[in-house]
Amino acid sequence: MKQGFEAILDELPAFEKRIDELTEILLTNLVMVAEIPSPTFHERRRVDFLLERFNEYQLQNCSTDEAGNALGILPGEDPERNILIVAHMDTAFSELVDHNVVIQPDFVGGPGVGDNSLGVAAVATLPLILEKLDIKLNSNLVLMGSSRSIGRGDIEGIRFFLNNKDIPVSSGICVEGVKLGRLSYGSIGMLRGEIQYRVPEEYDWTRFGAGGAIVNINEIINRMLEIPLPRRPRTTIVLSSIEAGASFSMTPTQASLRFEIRSESGDLVQDLANKIGDIAAEVSSQTGAEVEFNVLSRRQPGGIKFSHPLADHAREILKRLDINTRITPSTSELSAFIDKGIPAVTIGLTDGENINEEDERVEIEPISRGVAQLVGLIVALDRGCCDE
């Protein structure tokens, strides 16, 4: 089997060269995807685009499901073995944002081009790439644009598919536009929460502790920062965003705080969430304001081991392509695979900057290497090189 994997490594430079010749087609798909607004829960137009591409390449079972995922199957010789390739379709930008894409000699710029329009474009172009590389697979390749992934979506699309699939999934690859060299095969425990602070209309501003929304949301922040965190297991609380106030002449009556708890221990994540919930409830009782604590999403720690053949061969593929590997935990679609005990990894396709800003941009030159790693991983999975 090692000899078989060595043969795949030897093919990688040829893959990269041939994929580079197809870059123009991939970039065309990237522009078409990126110019379709696709905020979470409103991905339908991207679904239609992806299904159109799948039908053009004559994939089987091109369809969408109840969760709004776009699906197509590239059939292989073994109907019992299925590799799932997934890229999330939603972005952080609303329909009100200008989605025009700019192409320069070195980069493509526009909202969501890296997260995750490039990933979707790669999945859309993959059947053509495999055809041009003359790669015929034994396994069925299930291609998927997943819906409802980020923010309040809480990776609902991929969860729905894996919970309701009628075909066995042997392994998976999550495709992200950025960053090249990113390699994830494990997930940390995580909880994303939001605290909403509201002063009711009949509020008594003379009562003790009454100080307006900004003062009291700041009190919540200070008390959160006083929570002792252990060094082991590694744990942190990240304050993500705060919104409050409107004008100099108006006392703020609403505030919103978003935060993320991360830990190697799932139990510790829940314990910290309980403590933050207690803080919110206590501030509410002291000030008389309405303080609401909502959990937006959560993940359990887990994943395949460092020594698992999939993780080992993924590192070898990146090394052979001279890609600097950055092994990081993931809280994206990979978590859904982990929950189901399905071996999977998350990879990035190119370098970029200003991610999740309106002037987001991705570099063109590294894309062929990024896609070559994707193809190498697919072939390794297909040939059984990554089986335990």
N, C-alpha and C positions, 0 to 999 in steps of 0.2 A: 504493500500500500504506500510505503514511503517513496518507492520508486515512481509510483503513479503521481504522487504529489510533486515530486521533483520535476516531472514532465510538465505539470501545470505551471510551476515557477518559471521554467524555461520558456514557456509560451507567452509570458506576460509582456515582454518588450514588443513582440509582434502584435499582441492585442492593443497595446497603447498606440502603436503607429497606425494601425487600421482605424481605431476609434478616432484618432486625430483627424482623419480624412472625413469623418462623419460629423465633425463638430458643428458645421454650418446647419445641418438638419436639427441637431440637438438644441442649438441656440434659437432656431426658429420656433421650436416647441416651447422653449423657455420664455420667449417674448410673448407668445400667444397665451401661455398659462398665466404669466405674471400680470398681464393686462386685464385679466378677469378678476374683479374683486371677489374675495372669498373669506369674509370674516366667519368666525366660528358660528355654526348653526345655519349658515347661508352659503353653502358650498355647491349648490345645485348646478350652477353654470360650469364650474370646473368638472363636476361629475359628467356632464354632457360632453364636454371637450374630450375628457379621457376616454369615455366610452366610444366616441367617434374615432379616436386613434386606434383603440383596441379592435374595432370592427374593420378598419382599413387594413390592419395586419392579420385579419381573419382569425382572431383568437376565438376560443370557444366560450360559451356561457357568459357572454358580455352582458352585464346586468348591474343593477343597483339593489341594495337590500333595504330593510326597514329603517336602518340607521343612517342611510344615505351614503354608504360606501360605494365606490366604483370598482367593479371586479371584471377580470378577464383571465382565461386560462390558456397558456401555451402548452399544448399537450406533449407529453413525452412517451417513452415506450412502456414505462411501468406505471399503471394507473393507481397503484397502492402507495406511491411515494409522492408527496407534494411539498414543494418549497415555496414559502410565502414571502414575496417581496413587497414591502409596504412603504409608502411615503404619505405623510399627512398633508391634506389639501388646504386646511385653513391657515389663515395668517392673522396677524395682530391689527390689521388695517380695515377700516370700515369702507363702505361703498362711497362715502363722501370724499375720501382721499383720492387725489389724482394718481391713477395707476399707469400713466405713460412710462414706457421703458426706454432708457437711453443705452445705445450700444456704441462703445468706443473700441479702438483697436485692442486694448488690454483688459477691458472690464465691461460688465453689464450692470446698469444701475436702475433702481426703482424699488418701490415698496414691496417687501416680501420676496425679492429675487433669490435671496439665500435661504430664507426660512419661510416657506419651503418650496418655492416655485421650481427651483432647480432640481430638487428631489423628485417632484412630480413629473417634470419634463424628462428626467432620466428613465423613470418607469414607463412613461409613454413611448419613449424611443427604444427601449430595451429589445422588443421583438425584432426590429430592424437591425439593431447592432448584432444580435446573435446570428441573424441570417447572413449578414455581411461577413462575419467571422467564421461562417460555416460550422457553427457549433450546434450539434443536435443532442438534445438532452434525453436521458433515460427518465428522469423525474418530470412530473407535471410542474410547470412554473405558474403559480397563482400570483397574478399582478393585481395590486390593490392601491387605490387612492383612498385613504381613510378619512373619515369625517369626524367632526366634533372632538378634536384632539387637544388643543391648547386651552388654557384658562378654565372657564366653567365647563368646557366640553369634557374635560377629565378623561381623555382618551376613550370616550364612549364608543366611537366607531369600531376600533379594533377589538375592544372588549366584547361588543355585541357579536362581531363576526366569530371570534374564537369560542364564545359561549354557545353559539347556535350553528356552527359549521356542520355540514354533513359529509365532509371529507377529512381524513386524518392529515394533520400538518406535522411533518417530520422535523422541520427547522425553519428559521426565518431570518431575514435581513431587513433592518429598518434603514431607509435611505434618507439622509439629511443633506441639504445643499452645502452646508458648512459645518465643521471646518475640516479640511483635508488632514488626515492623520488622526482624527478623532476615532477612537475605538472604545466601544462600551459593550461589556458583556455581563455587567452586574448593575443592580439598582440599590441606592440607599433608601432608608426609610424617609418619607417626606410627607408633610402636610402643608397645604396652602390655605391660609385663612384670611378672613376679612372681618374687621370690626367696624360697625356702623354706629355712629353717635348722633342722636337727634334730640334737640330740645323741643318739647311740645309747646303748642301755642299758648297754653295756659300756665306756662312755667313761672315759678316764683323766683325772681332774680334776687330776692333778699335772703334766701335760705343759705345756710353755711355750705361752702363748696361750690357755689354757683360762680362760674368764671367764663362761660362761653365754650363753644365746641373745641376751639384750638387749644385752650388751656387744659381742658380735661382729656382730650385725646393725647396731649403731651404727657399728662399724668399716667395714662395707661402705658405709653411707651417707656417712661422712666421705670415703672414697676416691672415691665417685661424685661428690661435690661438688667434688673437686679436679681433675676432668677439665676441661681447658680447652675452652671453647665459643666458636666464632667469632661476631663481630657480623654478618657476612655470609658465607653465607646465615644468616638469623635462625634460631637454634636454642636450645632449652631442654630441661632435664630437670626434670620435675615429680614430686615425691614425693607419692603419692596417699594411701597409708594404711600403717599399721604395726600389727601385732598381736603381742603377746608377754606372757608371764607370766600367773600365776593367783592368787598369794597371797603375803603377807609371808613365810611360812615355807617356801616352795618355791622352789628354784633353777629358773629358767626353762630349759626344754630345747627349746622350739620358738619360732620367730619367723617372721613373714611380712611381706614388704615389697612393696608394689605401687608402680609408677612408670610414667611416660609420657615418652617421648622425642618431641619435636616439632621439625621442621625443614622449611625450604623445599627441602631436598635429600634425596632418598630415599637416596642413597649415604651421606650423613653419618649418617642415622638408623641404617643398618646398621653403620657403623663404630663408633658409640657403643654399640650393642648388643653388638658383639664385645668392646669394652673392658670393659663391665660384666660380661659373661660371664667374662672373664679374671680380674676382681677376685673374683668369686664362687668361681672355681676355686682361686685362690691362697689365699683365706681358708680354704677347706675343707682345703687341704693343710697350712696352718699350724696349724689348731686340731684337726684330726681329726674335725670334725663333717661331716654330710652337708649340702651346700649345693647346691640345685637351682635352676637358672634356666629359667623357662618363658616363652615368648612367648604372650600371650593373644590379641593381635590386631595387625594392621599395616595401614597405608594407604600408597599411593603418591601423591605430589603430582601435581596436574593440574587440569583443568577448562576451561571455556570462557573466552574473553577478556573483559575489561571492556567491549570494544566490540561483542561479539556481540549480535545483535538481541534474544535472549532476556534477557540480562543488562540491556541498555539499556531494554527495555520493562518489565521487572520493576521497575526503579528508577522509571520514569515512573508506573507504576500506584500504587506506594507514595506517590509525591509528590502525585499527584492526590487520593488519599484522606487526605492530610495525615498520613501516618505517617512518623515519624522513622526513616530507614533506617540500619541498622547492618550494614555489609558485613563478614562474618566467614567464615573458612574453615570447612569442615565435615568431620567424620570419620565421619558417619553414612551412611545409605543412598546419599547422593549419590556416595560413593566408588565404589560398584558401577556407577553410570551412567558415571562418568568412565573407569573401567577398560574399558568397552565403547565409549567414544567417543560416547555418547548425550548430547546437550545436555539439561541438567536444572538445576533450582534447588531449594534448600530454603528454606521460608518458615515463619514462626511466626504463630499466630492471635490470641494475646492476651497480656496481661501477667500475671505471676504472681510468687510468692515462695515461699521455703522449698522450692525444687525438689529432689526426691529426699529430702525429709524426710517423716515421717509426717503432719505438719501442712501439707503442700503445699496451695497454693490458687491459683486463677486468677480473674481479674476477668471479670465478665459483660459489662459495657458495651462493651468494645472488640471482642468476638467478631464482631459483625456486620461491622465493617470488615475484620477479618482474613479472614473468609470471602469478603467482596466482592473482596478482592485475589486470592484463590484462583480465584474464578469469572472475574475479569478476565483472569488469566493463561491459564486454560483456553481462553477464547474467542479470545485473541490467538494461542495456539498452533494452535487449530483453524482459524483463518482464514489461516494462513500468515504472519502478521505477524512471527513470530520466526524464520523461515527465513533462513539465510545466502544 
